[in-house]
Amino acid sequence: MGSTIDGLVSGLKTTDLIDSLITLQAGTQSLLKAKQGTASSLVTALQSLNTKVASLAEQAAKTAKASSWDAVKATSSAPGVSATVADGAQPASLNLRVTAVAASQTSLVTLPSAGELGAKPSFTVTRGGQTTTVTAATGAMADVVAAFNESGTGVRATAIKVPDLDAQGQPTGTTSYRLQLTGTETGTANAFTVALAGADGAQPLALETTRSASDAAITLFAGTASARTLTSSSNTFDDLMTGVDVTVSAVTASDASDVTLTVASDGAALRSLGSNLVSNLNLVLNEIGSRTKSTTSTAADGGTVVTGGLFSGDATIRFLQQTLQSEASAPVGGVSPADVGVVIGKDGTFTFDQEKFDAALAADPAKVQTILTTVADRLATTAKGASDTGTGSLTLTIQSQQSLVKDLGTRISDWDDRLAARRESLVRTYAALETSLSNLNSQSSYLASQIAALTSQQS
């Protein structure tokens, strides 16, 4: 509409004038938008902080658990023996010798020709007291191999080209394929036989075994009256010691010493409990510090403008910061956490002194555990109280700011409607003004012409 009324009669730039008036009246809306932008930024910053506080609560709770300090690791004096530890494992030592490793059966079979096998040859595999029927699509070697390799047969098949031998065992110069069958599981209980079904019943096939199915075997307390031998169908001996599984992969040489398994406290794991606790704590404190730090800028008149960070003046966050710093540095039983490696700096953040921690752990493990579990428990309680999804102080602050953003959005939208109505009113007003001026001009022209005509008649 502005283009239809600009300067029609008055010569005024009516659209620009209306825009200026609307801009002046939109000052309140601009303030609301600025406030909404700040509130939205604060919500994002609070959510980021809350995530870090929740991570601190999780790590602190882990460090505070007594079971976390039971961490052990197993080492072996020989590469042919390894061990894994689970919950409940305790420091211990054991000597053993590996006398056998578990193996699966591997056998070669010379099959009759495809014509002798028949259209759809059927085999039976007997393994561990169970019999499985294997039926090939044709008598061709490829189809026989495919049939054995189907799931559940207990064996894997491969066609292998080998030299043919004469009656004296000498190569004839020709080759043929033989069927190699390999058990899918180790242990003597998984040895197998194979028979070919025929009109006269199942006929056992001659198996040329190249590797027999065998159990793994270890000897404990070798060379003593208490010597004992354990066997396993696999190469793993479950719970050989409480919470310790032992896996063997090579026989101990006759001239080699016994293999020594040692289960000892895992210093690296315990060190991680302390260092991870400090790292998570610092993530929270650094986040608060960076969001609280003021920035300076230069005003139009050359003066300095100091602007506080998003968290400046927020009592909830300031209290959280001070509480965490106090809890992480407060003595436990008269001993400072700094004595076991948790050291507070001048800037209020913490460092983990590995050298101090290792020395304290070596001197008195129980003391280190007591101090760090106490500190961790304090931090876990505070962090959980701030980040809890239902009642956490940070969570409630975030919800409050989100409500504010939503309310400001509604008010901004209301101002859009109000300003649109005001613009429409101004457009109508100025349009009416141009119309009135046009009418006045017309009347003025008419009167001027009438006066001119009267003057002409009189003269």
C-alpha positions in Angstrom: 0.0 0.0 0.0 2.9 2.3 0.7 3.6 2.7 -3.1 0.1 3.8 -3.7 0.1 6.7 -1.2 3.7 7.9 -1.2 3.7 11.6 -2.3 0.4 11.5 -4.1 -0.4 15.0 -3.0 1.8 15.9 0.0 5.0 14.8 -1.5 5.9 13.0 1.8 7.7 9.6 1.8 4.9 8.1 3.7 6.2 4.5 3.7 9.5 5.6 5.2 7.6 7.7 7.8 5.4 4.7 8.7 8.5 2.4 9.0 10.2 4.9 11.3 7.1 5.1 13.5 6.8 1.3 13.7 10.5 1.0 14.5 10.1 3.3 17.4 7.0 1.4 18.7 8.9 -1.9 18.2 11.5 -1.0 20.8 9.8 -3.1 23.4 9.7 -6.1 21.1 13.4 -5.7 20.3 14.2 -5.8 24.0 12.1 -8.9 24.4 14.0 -10.6 21.5 17.3 -9.7 23.0 16.2 -11.1 26.4 14.9 -14.3 24.6 18.3 -14.7 22.9 20.1 -14.4 26.1 17.8 -16.9 27.8 18.2 -19.4 25.0 21.9 -19.1 25.2 21.7 -19.6 28.9 19.6 -22.8 28.5 22.2 -24.2 26.1 25.0 -23.4 28.4 23.2 -24.9 31.4 22.4 -28.1 29.5 26.1 -28.5 28.6 27.1 -27.9 32.2 24.4 -30.4 33.4 25.7 -33.1 31.2 29.2 -32.7 32.6 27.9 -32.6 36.2 26.0 -35.8 35.5 29.2 -37.4 34.2 31.0 -36.3 37.3 28.3 -37.9 39.5 28.6 -41.2 37.6 32.4 -41.3 37.8 32.4 -40.2 41.5 29.9 -42.9 42.3 32.2 -45.5 40.6 35.3 -44.3 42.5 33.4 -44.3 45.8 32.5 -48.0 45.4 34.7 -50.3 47.5 34.5 -53.0 44.8 36.2 -50.6 42.4 39.3 -50.8 44.5 39.4 -54.5 44.3 40.7 -54.2 40.7 43.3 -56.9 39.9 45.1 -58.1 36.8 46.7 -61.4 35.9 50.1 -61.9 34.4 51.8 -65.1 33.1 55.5 -66.0 33.0 55.0 -67.8 29.6 53.3 -66.6 26.4 51.5 -70.0 26.0 49.3 -69.2 29.1 47.1 -66.2 29.6 44.4 -65.3 32.1 41.4 -63.0 32.4 40.0 -61.8 35.7 36.4 -61.1 36.7 34.6 -59.8 39.7 35.7 -61.6 42.9 39.2 -62.2 41.8 41.7 -61.8 44.6 45.5 -61.4 44.6 47.1 -64.9 44.3 49.8 -66.9 42.6 49.8 -70.4 41.0 52.4 -72.6 39.3 51.3 -75.1 36.5 52.6 -77.0 33.5 50.7 -77.3 30.2 50.8 -81.0 29.1 48.4 -80.8 26.2 46.3 -78.3 24.3 42.8 -79.0 23.0 42.4 -79.8 19.3 39.6 -80.8 17.0 39.6 -83.9 14.8 40.8 -83.6 11.2 40.4 -86.5 8.8 40.8 -87.3 5.1 38.2 -89.3 3.3 38.5 -90.9 -0.1 34.9 -90.9 -1.6 33.6 -93.2 -4.2 33.1 -91.7 -7.7 30.1 -89.5 -8.2 28.3 -92.3 -10.1 28.9 -94.7 -7.2 27.7 -92.2 -4.7 24.3 -91.9 -6.4 22.1 -89.0 -7.3 21.7 -87.6 -3.8 24.2 -89.3 -1.5 23.5 -89.3 2.2 26.0 -89.4 5.1 25.7 -89.8 8.8 28.1 -88.0 11.2 28.3 -89.4 14.7 29.8 -87.0 17.2 29.5 -86.9 21.0 26.8 -89.6 20.9 24.6 -87.7 18.5 24.1 -88.5 14.8 23.4 -86.0 12.1 22.3 -86.8 8.6 24.0 -84.9 5.7 22.4 -85.1 2.3 24.1 -83.7 -0.8 22.3 -82.3 -3.8 24.3 -84.5 -6.2 27.3 -86.8 -6.0 29.6 -84.0 -7.2 32.4 -83.1 -4.8 31.4 -79.4 -4.6 27.8 -80.4 -3.5 29.1 -82.9 -1.0 31.4 -80.2 0.5 28.4 -77.7 0.6 26.2 -80.3 2.4 28.8 -80.9 5.2 29.3 -77.1 5.6 25.7 -76.4 6.4 24.9 -75.3 10.0 24.7 -78.0 12.6 26.7 -80.8 11.0 29.5 -80.5 13.5 32.2 -80.6 10.8 33.6 -78.4 8.1 34.5 -79.9 4.8 37.2 -78.9 2.2 38.1 -80.5 -1.1 41.9 -80.9 -1.3 43.8 -82.0 -4.4 46.4 -84.6 -3.5 48.8 -86.8 -5.6 47.7 -90.3 -6.3 49.9 -93.2 -5.1 50.4 -96.7 -6.4 50.4 -99.9 -4.4 54.0 -99.2 -3.3 53.1 -95.7 -2.2 54.8 -94.0 -5.1 53.2 -91.0 -6.9 51.5 -92.1 -10.1 51.8 -88.6 -11.7 48.0 -88.0 -11.4 46.0 -86.1 -8.8 42.5 -86.4 -7.3 40.4 -84.6 -4.8 40.0 -85.9 -1.3 37.5 -84.7 1.3 39.0 -83.2 4.4 36.6 -83.1 7.4 37.5 -80.9 10.5 35.5 -80.9 13.7 34.0 -77.5 14.7 34.7 -78.1 18.4 37.7 -79.3 20.3 38.0 -82.0 22.8 37.9 -85.8 22.8 34.2 -85.8 23.3 33.9 -84.2 19.9 35.6 -87.0 17.9 33.5 -88.1 15.0 32.9 -90.9 12.6 31.2 -90.8 9.1 29.2 -93.4 7.3 27.7 -93.5 3.8 24.0 -94.6 3.5 23.4 -97.4 1.1 20.9 -100.1 0.1 22.5 -102.4 2.7 22.5 -99.7 5.4 25.1 -97.2 6.5 28.6 -98.2 5.7 31.4 -96.6 7.8 33.9 -94.6 5.7 37.6 -95.1 6.2 38.9 -92.0 7.9 42.6 -91.1 7.6 43.0 -89.0 10.7 45.7 -86.4 10.5 44.9 -84.8 13.9 43.0 -86.5 16.7 40.4 -84.7 18.9 42.1 -84.0 22.2 41.5 -82.2 25.5 43.7 -79.6 27.0 45.5 -80.7 30.1 47.5 -78.9 32.8 49.3 -80.2 35.9 49.1 -78.3 39.1 51.8 -78.6 41.8 54.0 -80.6 39.4 56.8 -82.6 41.1 55.0 -82.8 44.4 52.9 -85.3 46.2 50.0 -82.9 45.6 50.3 -82.9 41.8 46.9 -82.8 40.1 45.9 -82.9 36.4 43.0 -81.0 35.0 41.5 -81.4 31.6 39.2 -79.3 29.5 37.5 -79.9 26.1 38.5 -76.3 25.2 41.7 -74.5 25.9 40.1 -72.5 28.7 39.9 -73.6 32.3 37.1 -71.6 33.8 37.5 -70.3 37.4 40.9 -72.1 37.9 41.2 -69.6 40.7 38.3 -67.6 42.0 37.3 -65.2 39.3 40.2 -66.2 37.1 39.9 -68.0 33.7 43.1 -69.5 32.3 43.6 -70.1 28.6 46.5 -72.2 27.2 47.9 -72.2 23.7 51.2 -74.1 23.9 52.6 -77.1 25.8 55.2 -76.3 28.4 58.6 -77.6 27.2 60.0 -80.5 29.2 63.1 -78.4 30.1 61.2 -75.3 30.9 60.2 -74.0 34.3 56.7 -74.2 35.5 54.4 -71.4 34.3 53.7 -68.9 37.1 50.3 -67.1 37.1 50.2 -64.0 39.3 47.1 -62.1 40.2 47.9 -58.8 41.7 46.4 -55.4 42.4 46.0 -53.4 39.2 47.8 -50.2 39.9 46.9 -48.7 36.5 43.2 -49.3 37.1 43.4 -47.8 40.6 45.3 -44.8 39.2 42.5 -44.3 36.6 39.9 -44.1 39.4 41.7 -41.0 40.8 42.7 -39.4 37.5 39.3 -39.8 35.9 37.6 -38.4 39.0 39.9 -35.3 38.8 39.3 -35.0 35.0 35.6 -35.0 35.4 35.7 -32.5 38.2 37.8 -30.2 36.2 35.5 -30.4 33.2 32.7 -29.0 35.4 34.9 -26.3 37.0 36.3 -25.2 33.7 32.9 -25.0 32.2 31.7 -22.8 35.0 34.8 -20.7 34.9 34.6 -20.1 31.2 30.9 -19.2 31.3 31.4 -16.8 34.3 34.4 -15.0 33.0 33.8 -11.3 32.0 34.7 -9.8 28.7 35.7 -6.2 27.8 34.8 -4.2 24.8 35.1 -0.5 23.7 32.0 1.7 23.6 31.2 4.2 20.9 32.5 7.0 23.1 35.8 5.1 23.6 35.0 3.9 27.1 35.4 0.3 28.3 32.4 -1.9 28.6 32.6 -4.9 30.9 30.2 -7.7 30.1 29.7 -10.6 32.6 29.5 -14.2 31.4 26.3 -16.2 31.1 26.7 -17.6 34.6 27.7 -14.3 36.2 25.5 -13.6 39.2 23.8 -17.0 39.2 23.7 -18.1 42.8 22.9 -21.7 42.1 26.0 -22.2 39.9 28.3 -20.2 42.2 27.2 -22.4 45.1 27.8 -25.5 43.1 31.3 -24.4 42.1 32.2 -23.5 45.7 30.8 -26.7 47.1 32.7 -28.9 44.6 36.0 -27.1 45.3 35.5 -27.4 49.0 34.5 -31.1 49.0 37.4 -32.1 46.7 40.0 -30.3 48.9 38.7 -30.8 52.4 40.8 -33.2 54.6 39.7 -36.7 55.3 40.6 -37.9 58.8 43.1 -35.0 59.1 44.8 -35.9 55.8 44.6 -33.6 52.8 43.5 -35.2 49.4 46.6 -33.4 48.0 48.7 -36.0 49.9 47.4 -38.7 47.7 47.5 -36.8 44.4 44.3 -34.6 44.3 45.8 -31.1 44.3 43.9 -27.9 44.0 45.5 -25.0 42.1 45.3 -21.2 42.6 42.6 -21.0 39.9 40.3 -23.3 41.8 40.8 -26.3 39.4 42.6 -29.5 40.3 45.4 -31.6 39.0 46.2 -35.3 39.5 49.7 -35.9 40.8 50.4 -39.4 39.6 53.8 -39.5 41.4 52.2 -38.7 44.7 49.4 -41.1 44.2 51.7 -44.0 43.3 53.9 -43.3 46.3 50.9 -43.2 48.7 49.4 -46.3 47.2 52.6 -48.2 47.6 53.0 -47.0 51.2 49.4 -47.5 52.4 46.7 -48.7 49.9 44.0 -48.7 52.5 44.7 -45.0 53.4 44.5 -44.0 49.7 41.3 -45.9 49.2 39.7 -44.3 52.3 40.6 -40.7 51.3 39.5 -41.0 47.6 36.3 -42.9 48.3 35.3 -40.3 50.9 36.1 -37.4 48.5 34.3 -39.2 45.6 31.2 -39.9 47.8 31.0 -36.2 48.7 31.3 -35.2 45.1 28.8 -37.8 43.9 26.2 -36.6 46.4 26.6 -32.9 45.3 26.7 -33.7 41.6 23.7 -36.0 41.8 21.8 -33.3 43.7 22.5 -30.8 40.9 22.0 -33.0 37.8 19.1 -35.3 38.9 16.5 -35.4 36.1 13.6 -34.7 38.5 14.8 -32.6 41.4 18.3 -31.4 40.5 19.0 -27.7 41.1 20.5 -27.4 37.6 17.6 -29.3 36.0 15.1 -27.0 37.7 17.0 -23.9 36.6 17.0 -25.2 33.0 13.3 -25.8 33.1 12.7 -22.3 34.5 14.7 -20.7 31.7 13.0 -22.9 29.1 9.6 -21.6 30.4 11.0 -18.0 30.2 12.0 -18.5 26.6 8.6 -19.9 25.7 6.8 -17.0 27.5 9.0 -14.4 25.7 8.3 -16.1 22.4 4.5 -15.7 23.0 5.0 -12.0 23.9 7.1 -11.4 20.9 4.4 -13.0 18.7 1.8 -10.8 20.3 3.9 -7.8 19.4 4.0 -8.9 15.8 0.2 -8.8 15.7 0.1 -5.5 17.5 2.7 -3.9 15.2 0.9 -5.3 12.1 -2.3 -3.7 13.3 -0.6 -0.4 14.0 1.0 -0.3 10.6 -2.4 -1.0 8.9 -3.9 1.9 11.0 -1.1 4.3 9.9 -1.4 3.3 6.3 -5.2 4.1 6.4 -4.5 7.4 8.3 -2.0 8.6 5.7 -4.1 7.4 2.8 -7.0 9.4 4.2 -4.7 12.4 4.7 -3.6 12.3 1.0 -7.2 12.0 0.0 -8.1 15.0 2.1 -5.3 17.1 0.7 -6.3 16.1 -2.8 -9.9 17.3 -2.1 -8.6 20.6 -0.7 -6.4 21.1 -3.7 -9.4 20.5 -6.0 -11.5 23.0 -4.0 -8.7 25.5 -4.1 -8.3 25.2 -7.8 -12.1 25.6 -8.3 -12.3 28.7 -6.1 -9.3 30.2 -7.9 -10.9 29.6 -11.2 -14.2 31.1 -10.0 -12.5 34.2 -8.7 -10.5 34.6 -11.9 -13.8 34.4 -13.9 -15.5 37.1 -11.7 -12.5 39.4 -12.0 -12.6 39.0 -15.7 -16.3 39.9 -16.0 -15.9 43.0 -13.9 -13.1 44.3 -16.0 
